[in-house]
Amino acid sequence: MSKEIRILVVEPMKQPVVRYIEHTLPAMQQVVGGLIAATYPWDDEVAVVVDDEGLLKGYMPNRALEDYDILVGTFFICGLSKDNFDSLSDDLLEKYRQKFLWPEMFVRDQDGRILVYRVGSGEAPMPMRH
């Protein structure tokens, strides 16, 4: 029997949720809906795991990754151990739950800039660097 890991799942237009999944490739693929790809955009020991073919499949834009990219479809954040994905620590779970708390919508303005709206946050739209 495989070990379970604790992850933070972020779906489009929803707030993040904590889930426990089996520490297996099929379980991870089921969360994102296909072949997994991981990125490591921060100094923290975490990975952002997405469907590698999400753009090709036409998945809905989900969240801005900082101000330079848009994650599409459902993704999850997990911790990292020496050589593998692992459970998120309590601190990192809360940090990334807060970071991705607000669902986001993306709109292109008349100047061609992409604006990010955090739905329900009351914040002003933020331009992306694209």
Steps between C-alpha positions, in 0.01 A plus 500: 500500500637842407542790734258793489617856452327824593463744212327829427268471199414816308214480251389783269250738662520321837691555821784253570424180692721262693491140378675181589589283203693180450864567422470346155523634147141397413363683805690816405388474138141465612520828694626703202317306229794365302876473467674684780766766472658678795647844537696644791442878487588587860783450746273290725522122481178471297394399150210624291362199312287554188367305203785518250250527213258744669547773239454257212186364664361852534476499878359810662750759627532452873757714688784734418841357577659814637466761224643311204289190430149363536436150637212325323269229628518341841844493658638403837782606725695239692808492713836361395716245673857416404403347164122485480168675551385504861236645733481873555604618844241695701682829439536453124144375468367818661739725304384366164137473604512874567695571180239327283194573717316716248381357167639702211365619167713632215402781263695672224463880502494732196881530515543122481608458862364205696329607822446261790180539704492323837133415526352599836817657639403863445848565354556706189597305183872431467682512165723208400841550336417302185 
